[in-house]
């Protein structure tokens, strides 16, 4: 049995832009609502949501029948967590708060089997179709997406060398934490934040490294894609629900005069 082809990994290699959605509601049922929408990729977030391994599993199952690639943001650059998520069948991982080359190399190594890495081996995991993908170990490195998140001004300055680490498929800029690091907490769209991100992103693009981010403004997301960003999440499930609920109530109050 063949390992499923990771459409997102191969799209990045081919230079094709990818539209994404952030998933934080931690519910397989909610994930199933978004799964047929047709986003190229989704980010199942374990860092800033109540997700656990079972809720992540259910969400991976919700996206499995679709062409949407689910990427999981692990809580931390922790080889044990990485091992468990890859055994669950995560198509790729986003590592938060990568500060330097050493941390980048540790992240990549946790996704690789020895002698190229440190991942522990299990022959009967969900990722191997419970032992049916007999050459899984030779295929997984080619298919698994490894994304590294830079979230401080110092990390942005090192983005080129972090992006050059072998096995990295893309660099993700976290404008929220970059803003906080610059003394602008809660202002991820501040002009100074993007004046720092954009030149670093351009250098990575020139180096052939795909770059991505999350913004809640579709117009700004489209601008970034036109500028050469490869993978951009243009919203999140929780924000979409909150805005729709608020908008519906405001509309009804206008119509009824309440």
Secondary structure by P-SEA (a helix, b strand, c coil): ccccccaaaaaaaabbbbbbbbbccccaaaaaaaccccccbbbbccccccccaaaaaaaaaaaccccbbbbbbcccccaaaaaaaaaaccccccccccccaaaaaaaaaaaccccccbbbbbcccccccccccccccccccccbbbbbbbccaaaaaaaaaaaacccccbbbbbaaaaaaaaccccccccaaaaaaaaaaaaaaaaaccccccccccaaaaaaaaaacccccccccaaaaaaaaaaaaaaaaaaaacc
